[in-house]
Amino acid sequence: MRMQNANAAKKDRHSRASGNPSPLSLRAVGAAIFLFFSLIVPASAQTVPQPTIYVPDPTGGQTFEQLLQAITVWLNRIAGPILMIILIIGAIQMLTSQDNETKFAKGKKTVTYAVIGAAVLLVANGIYYVVQSLLTP
């Protein structure tokens, strides 16, 4: 037992001599750092006045209903002409196929997709107006 205590004392002296800090000093440093950040830093941060930041309203003061209507109108104004252009391109592909079945099928597929897009656009508008009528008192 005495031998173990003597070995422990030698190890403790050796660790101090080699520059390794003891666990007690590590705890003291940790406690000091904790107290510094928990007491001093928040107190100094509270005394600094906060700057006023102005963020402009991106909706321009509109309600959600007005914003949703503006987005829907904007998308319809873009989607309508695009659908017409795709429909014309498909028709030109079909007219210029000159008995080539693959070119004719490609044009037919383009026209079909344009018509499906127009149907999706109409259904989306219908859903918008149904939801709007349900939410409006």
N, C-alpha and C positions, 0 to 999 in steps of 0.2 A: 504494500500500500504506500509506504514511504517512497519506494522507488518510483511509483507512478506519479506521485506528487512532485518529486524532484525532476522527472522527465518533463512534466507539464510546465514547471517553472522555467526549465531550460528552453523549451520551445517558445514560451511567452517572451523571454529575454531575447532569444534569437530573432523572433519576428519583429520585435521593436528595433533591434539593432539593424536589421536588414531593410528597414523603411516601410514595412507593412503596418498599417494602422490597426489598432486594436478594435474589436467590435464596439467597445464603449465609445470610442471617439467617433466612429462612423455613425452611431446613433445620435450623438450630440450634434454632429454636422447636419444630419438629416432633419433633426428637430428644428435647428436654426433655420434651415432653408424653408421648411414647412411654415414656420412662424412668419418668416419674411414675406412669403407669397400669400399667406392667408390673412395677414393683418396689415402690412405696410402697403403692398401693391394695390389692393382694392381701395384703401383709404385715399391714396394719391390719385387713383383713377377717377374717383367720384368728384374731386374738386375741379377737374378740367371741364370747362363748358363744351357741350357737344355742338358742332356746327349744324346749321339748318340746311337740309337738302331738299330741293324742290324737284319733284318728278311730275312732269306734265301728264295730264290725262290722255292716254293714247286713243280713247274712244271718242274724244271730242264732246264729252258730256252726254252721250247717247245712252239710252237704256239697252238692256240685253236684247229686247225684241227689235229695236231699231238697228242695232248692230248686226243681228242675224239676217234681217231683211236686206241690209246693204251688201252683206257678203253674198247672199243668194242672187241678188240682182247683178252683181259684178260677175259671178260665175256664169250666169245665163248669158250675159253679153259676150263672154269669151267663148263659151261652149257652142253657142248657136252658129256663129260663123265657121268655127273649126269643123263642125259636123257637115255643114254645107260644102266646104272645101273637100273634105274626104269623100262625100257623096259624088261630087263632080269628078274627082280623080278616079273613083271606081267606075263611073260611067265612061270616062275616056278610055280606061283600060279595056273595058268590054267592047267599045266601038272600034278600037284599033287592034283588036286581037287577030283579025284576018284569018279566020278558020283555025287558029291555034287554040286548042282546047285548054292548055295550061294557063295561057294569058287570060282567056275568057273566065276560067274558074277563079283566077286571082282577082280579077275585077269584080266578079260576083261576090266573092268573099269580102272584099273591101266594102261594097255597097251593103251587104248584110250586116257587117260590124257597125257601119254608120247608122243604119236603122236601129240596131240594138242600142247604140249609144243615145240616140234620140229618145227611145222608149225609156231608158234609164233616167234621162234628164227630166222627162215629163213625170215619171213616177216620183222622183225626188222632189219636184216642185209640188206635186199633190200631197206628199207626206208633210212638207213644210207648211202648207196652208191648213192641213188638218190639225197639226200640232198647234199652230198659231190660233186657230179657232177654239181649241180646247183650253188653251192657257189664257185667252183674253176673256175677262169677266163680262 
